Amino acid sequence: MRIYQAKDYNEMSRKAANIISAQVIMKPDAVLGLATGSSPLGTYRQLIDWYRKGDLDFSEVHTVNLDEYKGLSPSNPQSYYYFMQENLLGHINVKPENTNIPNGLETDEALECSRYNDIIKKLGGIDIQLLGIGNNAHIGFNEPGDAFEKGTHCVRLTENTIQANSRFFSSMDEVPRYAYSMGIQNIMEARCILLIASGAAKAQALYNALFGPITPAVPASILQLHPNVFVVADTDALSLIKEKGLL
């Protein structure tokens, strides 16, 4: 595990974008595992900028997203399909047929989970998986629990996550309670993982994930067992780790 410190969110975003762009340059047909939320927005803006300058070509890239709210249509502004189109995919030359996001409108959970697992398998696995980290150390929508979920699954979101996501909705009642998410096995089978974190609110979760016990109560702690992890975090997110003399 390699930990890179950034002074702020913007520097974190550039460093993360550098790692992703290197993957695309080295392997033009790379499979990129993508994330949503506020953490990767700066990274995506940087990738778009480099694409527009002619430094990156996504024409052979495939993408697979971590998760999607169950019950939201792709046209819903709060869906992760919409998020990805607005913040990355609609601004680069990736082919629409090469992008993959769980289908939030599929009511047959077993069917959708199997379909998504098969997509990842047929692509030959993920070359680099981008992850944010939740305040409760969830990755994707793999929430704290009694066991690590293996493959794609439908998860009931915790109140902590619902509260955190409520800022994107006009009322708490509109926040979805369920989501489709890649499982821990899907994530851990990626050849490289890039974990990004910014802000003091993530300091405890990041410390627990990187230096605490490996437990499903801290889903991101499983990353300690992965052989190829990059962590890019700003000073505030790393504050507790630095305070304890671990960096």
Salt bridges, closest charged atoms under 4 A:
ASP49 OD2 - LYS53 NZ 3.17
GLU109 OE2 - LYS70 NZ 2.75
GLU112 OE2 - ARG115 NH2 2.73
ASP127 OD1 - LYS27 NZ 3.00
ASP127 OD1 - ARG191 NE 2.88
GLU143 OE1 - HIS138 ND1 3.58
